[in-house]
Amino acid sequence: MARLGINQYGKAETHLVRVVRDGDAHVVRDLLVSVALSGALEAVHLEGDNSAVLATDTQKNTVYAFAKEHGVGTPEAFATLLARHFVGGAITQARVEVREVAWERLGDHAFTQASSEQRVAVVIASADETWFASGLGGLVVLKTTDSEFHGFPRDRYTTLKETSDRVLATEVAARWRHDGTASFEDARGALLECFAAHHSLSLQQTLYAMGSAVLEACPTVAEIRLSMPNKHHFVVDLSPFGLENPNEVFHADDRPYGLIEGAVVRDDAPDPGPIWAAYPLV
Ligand SMILES: O=c1[nH]c(=O)c2[nH]c(=O)[nH]c2[nH]1
């Protein structure tokens, strides 16, 4: 005997590009929109009865039509509009995730994609509640000093040298849950300002400091989760060539990498509800 467990379905990564043509200076918005619906969906899974299934093709069309009819606005606003639209009937919960990349202006109607950084918004709506998370991915940062790593245990497999001066680099992925009012710019600014100013004794310590800085800067953020790969920079041994290398020439290794992850949670944070649920599920 078995039963249907957790399930969700929707159109993932609808790639929407919206051009706003108000006046001579156009604006380009470039979004991946992922919709995940859940609710009373036993019949489709157990019997092949599609009567409650809003086709994922329809979901995709809705994304494009809403972009024309309502405009995109902030990623959070667009996700909220869509999530609330999809709730009803058999669908009791809708999750909409928007990932936006920025196009930097070259001229009135010419742009360049200067960075692969993504701004993220996740909105989950039920009939009477809405949950919000905002965040970013692909935010690559590096500092050339003000980073140490020592005092770690040594066993017979330890070769890493202790260091009081190293390059620290990471690609920040972050999500912060809030009540829908947190300023994205304030949160991103706090992350970057803290990374630059923090004297790091480990990436873990820097992660906690960066998360705390966001809670400090954004009163409506209840919790922030961070995932930060340690993009190792190894000092190249130039001694075979009779050259000194006082932290000037590095081998930037792409893998393996340390992966440092953690959350900073406000003491009085409300229950997260479903906001941390993932799509895809596995
Ligand atoms: O900041 C660091 N944290 C670690 O846990 C770790 N482990 C390691 O080998 N290097 C580093 N650096």
The ligand as a Tripos MOL2 file, in Angstrom:
@<TRIPOS>MOLECULE
LIG
   12    13     1     0     0
SMALL
NO_CHARGES

@<TRIPOS>ATOM
      1 O1         36.8670   30.1140    6.1870 O.2       1 LIG1
      2 C1         37.1360   28.9040    6.1330 C.ar      1 LIG1
      3 N1         36.3470   28.0150    6.7520 N.ar      1 LIG1
      4 C2         36.5880   26.6540    6.7440 C.ar      1 LIG1
      5 O2         35.8250   25.8490    7.3380 O.2       1 LIG1
      6 C3         37.7070   26.2250    6.0090 C.ar      1 LIG1
      7 N2         38.2260   24.9980    5.7690 N.ar      1 LIG1
      8 C4         39.3200   25.1810    4.9850 C.ar      1 LIG1
      9 O3         40.0380   24.2490    4.5330 O.2       1 LIG1
     10 N3         39.5070   26.4970    4.7190 N.ar      1 LIG1
     11 C5         38.5220   27.1900    5.3560 C.ar      1 LIG1
     12 N4         38.2130   28.5070    5.4310 N.ar      1 LIG1
@<TRIPOS>BOND
     1     1     2 2
     2     2     3 ar
     3     2    12 ar
     4     3     4 ar
     5     4     5 2
     6     4     6 ar
     7     6     7 ar
     8     6    11 ar
     9     7     8 ar
    10     8     9 2
    11     8    10 ar
    12    10    11 ar
    13    11    12 ar
@<TRIPOS>SUBSTRUCTURE
     1 LIG1         1 GROUP 0 **** ****
